[in-house]
């Protein structure tokens, strides 16, 4: 939305998601986090949303690790990182300067919901991905006892 609503445009006054300003309204922060959290609870959409979120986070981590090994002047990895960072929502100047602003607290709540939902999704899906490769509880207990 920050691309569509430049700082001095008349449309910017109606932008609840505005984060390129000195301050962000509480209503804007709340609306942004509601828009971020609600899709997680919609059947089928939530699962796709969480897989997409996890894929983006994994791609960002791999690009960062790749830059560590190949150097920070790698054009493809720099473009990947900059594209992925453009998908993140911004924080106002006030939020950057004050750690416990309402904007940061609301963002933390939204991030916590996203973290919990992604962990739950991974915990539910992991047995399906590794079916036949995981140890039963009895086999795991035997291996733990052998280690002790």
C-alpha positions in Angstrom: 0.0 0.0 0.0 2.9 2.4 0.6 3.7 2.3 -3.1 0.2 3.3 -4.0 -0.2 6.0 -1.4 2.8 8.3 -1.4 3.3 10.4 1.7 1.9 13.7 0.4 -0.9 12.3 -1.7 -4.6 12.8 -0.8 -5.1 9.0 -0.8 -2.6 8.6 2.0 -5.1 9.9 4.6 -7.3 6.9 3.9 -4.5 4.3 4.1 -4.9 2.4 7.4 -1.8 0.3 6.6 0.4 3.3 6.3 3.9 2.6 7.7 6.1 5.0 5.9 5.2 7.9 8.2 6.7 9.2 11.4 3.8 7.6 13.4 1.3 4.8 12.8 -2.2 5.0 14.2 -3.3 2.3 16.6 -6.3 1.6 14.4 -3.9 1.1 11.4 -1.7 -1.3 13.5 -4.7 -3.2 14.6 -6.1 -3.4 11.1 -2.8 -4.6 9.7 -2.4 -7.3 12.3 -6.0 -8.4 11.9 -5.4 -8.7 8.2 -2.3 -10.7 9.0 -3.9 -13.1 11.5 -7.4 -13.7 10.1 -6.4 -15.8 7.0 -4.7 -18.3 9.4 -8.1 -19.3 10.8 -9.9 -19.8 7.5 -10.2 -23.5 6.6 -7.9 -24.5 3.7 -6.8 -20.9 3.2 -5.0 -20.9 6.5 -2.9 -23.9 5.6 -1.9 -22.5 2.3 -1.2 -19.1 3.9 1.0 -20.7 6.5 2.9 -22.9 4.0 3.5 -19.8 1.9 4.7 -17.9 5.0 7.1 -20.7 5.9 8.4 -21.0 2.3 9.1 -17.3 2.2 10.9 -17.4 5.6 12.9 -20.4 4.5 13.8 -18.8 1.2 15.0 -15.7 3.0 17.1 -17.8 5.4 18.7 -19.7 2.5 19.4 -16.5 0.6 21.1 -15.1 3.7 23.2 -18.2 4.2 24.1 -18.2 0.5 25.3 -14.7 0.8 27.5 -15.7 3.7 29.2 -18.4 1.6 29.3 -16.6 -1.8 29.8 -13.0 -0.6 27.4 -10.1 -0.3 28.0 -9.0 -3.9 26.0 -12.0 -5.3 23.4 -10.3 -7.6 20.8 -13.1 -7.6 20.9 -13.5 -3.8 20.8 -9.7 -3.3 17.7 -9.4 -5.6 16.0 -12.3 -3.8 16.6 -10.8 -0.4 15.5 -7.3 -1.5 12.3 -8.8 -3.1 11.5 -10.8 0.1 12.1 -7.8 2.3 9.7 -5.7 0.2 7.0 -8.2 1.2 7.4 -7.3 4.9 5.3 -4.6 6.5 7.2 -1.5 7.6 7.5 0.0 11.1 7.0 3.7 11.6 9.8 6.0 12.8 8.2 6.2 16.2 8.0 2.4 16.4 11.7 2.1 15.5 12.6 4.5 18.3 10.3 3.2 21.0 10.5 -0.5 21.7 7.3 -0.7 23.7 5.0 1.4 21.5 1.5 0.2 20.8 2.5 -0.5 17.2 5.3 -2.9 18.3 3.1 -4.6 20.9 0.4 -5.3 18.3 3.0 -6.5 15.8 4.4 -8.8 18.4 0.9 -10.2 19.1 0.4 -10.9 15.3 3.8 -12.5 15.0 3.1 -14.7 18.1 -0.2 -15.9 16.5 1.7 -16.6 13.3 4.5 -18.5 15.1 2.1 -20.6 17.1 0.0 -21.5 14.0 3.1 -22.4 12.0 4.5 -24.6 14.8 1.1 -26.3 15.1 0.9 -26.9 11.4 4.4 -28.4 11.3 3.7 -30.6 14.3 0.5 -31.9 12.7 2.0 -32.5 9.2 5.4 -33.9 10.2 4.2 -37.4 10.9 2.6 -37.5 7.4 5.9 -36.4 5.8 8.0 -38.9 7.6 5.6 -41.8 7.8 7.5 -45.0 8.2 10.7 -43.2 9.0 9.8 -42.1 12.5 10.4 -44.3 15.6 7.5 -45.5 17.7 7.5 -44.4 21.4 8.8 -47.8 22.5 11.7 -47.8 20.0 12.6 -44.2 21.0 12.5 -45.2 24.7 14.9 -48.2 24.0 17.3 -45.9 22.1 17.3 -43.3 24.9 17.9 -46.0 27.5 20.9 -47.3 25.5 22.4 -43.8 25.5 22.0 -43.5 29.2 
